[in-house]
Amino acid sequence: MIPIAKPIIGEREKQLVNEVLDSGMLAQGPKVKELEEKFAKLCGVKHAIAVNSGTAAIHAALYAIGVGPGDEVITVPFTFVATVNPILMQGAKPVFVDIKPDTYNIDPEKIKEKITDKTKAIIAVDLYGQPFEVKAIRKIADENGLKVIEDACQAVNAEYSGKKAGSLGDIGCFSLYATKNMISGEGGIVTTNNDEYAELVRRFRHHGQSEQTRYEYHDLGYNYRMTDLHAAIALGQLEKIEEYTNTRIENAKMLTDGLKEVKGIAVPVVNINVKHVFHQYTIRVDGYKLTRDELKEELHQKGIGSAVFYPKPLHLHPHFSRMGYKEGDFPVSENASKKVLSLPVHPSVTKEEIKKIIDAIKC
């Protein structure tokens, strides 16, 4: 079976983990600090703060910009639930807007319709590894006094007009989950150029206490720290992120070249001013000889893994639909959920396997 994802753990990661085990410093320590410094450099920002998940990163980012009860945060329903649950965790209200049909990212024109005097921020998702439309959304945010949180959980090393993901909003959030382009097993990172936000995130991950004045609790905080064991894995991955990124882009190009003429298969659209890092290579199955689900099953029978990201938009799940959302509210997201299918694109996929994927869909 060609898997949809395949984490790569090499000798370098094992060496770094063993260094941590030998040191006896297992919790947040020197490896976390080293990861933060190197990741900040990768993203071109002043601060990178390591936490224990992408969810924690988004939660901490919302806290840092001051989102709380009574506030509204605009985002999309076509994303993983970790984009939106932290809004609820801060006592705020998620306000959904639809996506663009070609990139699956937030539609800037839809944002304008949902801004109220309660709106505090926009969470823009770099879905599948393609950055959001920064110029348009930044303009809307600036005109309305809003903050932009970049959910870059799927977009390590992506770029918009030469600027790295993680530097495209007021504050950025990454996941280092086991299937991401760069992994630590479980983990996350918050990035920002804002000194105040960075300090608030550091407090929030450590029970509300400053790293300068321990046992002085400034506010509610959580245990969102990253361990040195996880940081060690991430450091090993960081050394190879350029290689991994380039391989994903090459694999995506080969898939696109092989599938772009297949009737009923729409290959990914890549905006001209971005570097798409293809966390997922997602086709749209519409007018093909098989339905999306039939194609998924046929690929499985031929030993090819695939997956649907995401089979149901968030507004149709109970804890969001009880806010009054219903079917038909976001037709582009709802249609996408019925048509999208992600194919293997990770660095472990061989050229022969990509040809097998192409041939299986063509035949």
N, C-alpha and C positions, 0 to 999 in steps of 0.2 A: 504493500500500500504506500502510495506517495502521500505523506501526511500534509495537512493544511498548515501545520506549524511544527518546527523541530528545534528546540533550544540547543545551542552549541556550547558545551562546557569543555574547554581545552585544558591542556597542562598548565598554562599560565594562570588560569583561574584557580586551579587546585593548589598551585604553588602559593598564591597570595592568601588563600584560605588557610593553608597550613601555617603560614607566617602568623596569622592572627591566633590560631590555636596554640602555637608555641609561645606567643607573647603573653597569653593569659588575659589580654584586654579584649573581651568579647563584645561588650556593649559599645555605645557610641564613643569612638576614640580616634586615634590618628588616621586610620584608613577612611573613616567618614570625612574627616577634615580634608584629606588629600583628594577624595572624590569631589567634594564641594568645590575645591579650588580648580581642579581640572575641568569639571563640568561647566563652571562659570566661564572659563576660557573658551570652551567649545561653543557656547551659546553667545559669547560676546557681551556678557553682562557683568555687573559688579558683584552680585550675590547669587549663590546657589545654596539652598538649604535642604539637606537630605531628610526625608521622613520615611515612614514604613509602608506607604502605599500611594498610589495615584489618588485614591479617595481622600486620604489624609492631606495630600498636597492641595487639592481643590478646597477642602474644608478650611485649611489654614489660610489659603489665599482669600477666601471670602471673609474670614475673621479679620485679616490684616487690612482689608480695604474698608472695614466697618459695616459689613452687611449684618443685619440683625432683625428681630421681630418687627413686622410691619413693612419691611422693605420688599421690593420686587426685583427679580433678576431675570433678564431675558435670555433665553437659550433655545435649543432645538429639541424636538422629541425623537429625532432620528439619531440616536447615540446610545452608548452604554449607560446604564442607570447611575453609574458613579459620577457622571457629569452633573446630575441633578439632585441626587439624594443629599449631598452636603448643603444645598440651599435650604432644604427642609431641616437639616440638622442645626442650622443657624436660626431657625424660626422664621425664615423668610418664605416668600411665595415664588415658585417658578412660573414664569410666563413664557409659554411656548410660541415660537414663530416657525414658519415652514422653511424648508431647504430649497436650494436650487436644484433642478432636475439633472443637470449635467455633472456637477462636482459633488453633490450631496452635502455641501457645506451651507451654513446659514445664509439666507437670502437677505442682503442689506435692506432692500426695499420693504421687506415685511417688518423689519425692526421698527421703522418709523411709526407704524400704525399702533404699536403696543406700548409706546413710552407714555408714562403717567408721572405725576408728581411723586409717586412712590418708587419709581424705578431708580435703582442704585448702580446697577452694573449689567454688562453683557458678558456672557460666557460664550466665546466663539470656539468651536471645535475644529481642529485640524483633522478632519475625518479621513481614515485610511492612510494618512501620512501626507496629505496635501494641505498646506496652510490656507487659512481663511482669507477673505478679501480685505486685507488690512487697510488699504487707503480709504475705501468706502466706509468701513465700520469705524475707523478712527475718526473720520469726519463727523459721523453721526454722534459718536460718543462725546467728542469735544464740544459740539454745538449744544449738547444737552447736559453737560456736566456729569457724564457717566464714566465709570471705570471699565476697562476691558480686561477680563481674565482670559488668557489663552489656554484652552485645554489642548495641550500638545502631547497628551499621553500616548498618541500613536505616531508622533512626528519627530522623534529624536533625529537631529542632523538635517531636517528639512529647511528650506529657505524661501523667503519672499523678497524679491528684489535685492538679493545679496545679503539680507539679514537673516540670521538663524531663528528657527522656531525657539520659543522661550524668551525672545526679546521683542516680540511683535505686539504685546499688550502692555498694560501697566504691571502685570505680574503673570508668570507662566507656570504651568503645572505639567509634570511628566510622571508617567508610570514606568517602573522597571519590572513589571510582572513577567513571569516566566516565558511568555510567548511574544513579548515585545521585540522591537528591533535591537534593543540593548537591554539586558536583563540583570537582575540581582536575585531573582527568585520571587521575592516580594519586596517592593520598595517604591519610592517616589522622590521627586525633587521639585522644589519651588525655586523659580528664578525671577530676579527683579533687579532694576537699577535704583530702586527707591530704598534708601537706608532705613526709613521708619518701617516700611513693610517688612523688610528683612528681619529687623529686631522683633517685630510682633510675631512673625512666623516662628522664629527661634524660641520665643517664650511659649507659644501655643503648643509646640511639639514637646515641651518639657514641663508640663503641669503648671504653666503660667508663671514660671520663674525665669528671670534673666540669667544668662550664663555668667554675667559679671557679679551678680549678687544672689547666690544660692540661698534657698530657704526664705526668700522674700517673694511672696506670691502676689503678682500684680493684677491678675485676672484669672478667670477660668481657663484652664489649659488641659491638655490630654497627654497621654503617653504615646506620642507619635514618632519617637526616636527610631533611627535606623541603627542596626547593629554593625559592628566592624566586619562580621562574617559576610553580611550582604554587601557591604561596601567593597569588600575584597573582590567578590565576583564581578561587581559593576566596574571596578577599575580594570580588570582583565578584559572585559567587554569593550570598555572605552578605548583601549589600545587598538581595537580592530574595527571600530565603528565606521571608518571610512571604507574599508574593504567590504564590510557587510552591506553598507549603503550602496556602493557601486554595483555589487552583485545583484542586489534587489532591482536596481534600475535597469541593469542589463537583462535580467530575467523578464522584467515587465515589458521591455521593448521587444524581446523575442515573442512573447505571448501576443502582444498587440499586432506585430507584423504578421503573425500566423492566423489571427482571428478577425482582423478588421474587415475582411470581405465576406465573412460568414453571415448569411441572411438571418436576421433575428437576434444577433449578438451585438450589443453595443459595448465597445471596449472603453476603458477609463479615459475621461477627458482630463488633460493636464493643462492648466493655465500657463500662458507663455512666460510669465514673470516668476514662476516658482520652481523649486526643486522638490518634486514629489518623491518621498522615500519608500512608498509602497509597503507600508505595514500590511496592508491587504491589497491584492490585485482583484478588483471587483468589476465583474461584467454585469450588464443588464440583459436579461433573457426576455425578449418581447417580440413575438412573431416568429420565433424559432419553431422547428418542427415538434419540439417537446416543450412542455411547461418547465418553469424553473425547477420545481420539485422533481419532475420526471428526469430532467437532465442530471440533477444532483444524484439521484438513485442510479442512473445509468453509469455515471462516472465512478460511483462506489463499486458497482459490479465489475468495472474494468480496473479496479485497484488504484483509483485516484480519489484522494480526499478533497472535499470542498466544504464550505460552510456558509451560513446565511447570517450576515451582520447588517441589519437586525430584523428578526422575523415579525416583530410587532412594535410599532412606535410607542414611546413611553406614555403618551396621553391616553392610550387605550388600556393601560394597566390599572388595577383597582385603586392604588393609593394616589394616582394622578387623576383618574376619571372621576373620582368622588369630588374633585374640585370643580366639576362642571364640564370638563372636556369630554368630547364624544366623537364617534366615527364621523368622518367628513370634515372635521375642523382643519386638518392639515393634509390635503389630498396628495401633495407631492411626496410627503413622507410615507403616507399609507400605500401609495402606488409603488414606491421604491421597495418597501418591505416585502412586497409580493414578487418582485422581479430580480433583485440583486442576488448574486452568487459570487463568493470569493474563491479563487483558485490558488494553488500553491505557488508561492513566489519567493520563499525564503532562501537564504544562501546555500542551504543543503540540497536544493533541487538541482539536478544535473541538466545539461542541455538535452540529453537523450530523454529525460523525463518530461521536460517541457514540450519536446516534439510529440511525445506520447499524449500529453494533455491536449495539444492542438489537434492531433489526428483524431482523438476520441470525440471531440466536439464537431469537427468537420464531417466525419463520416455519417 
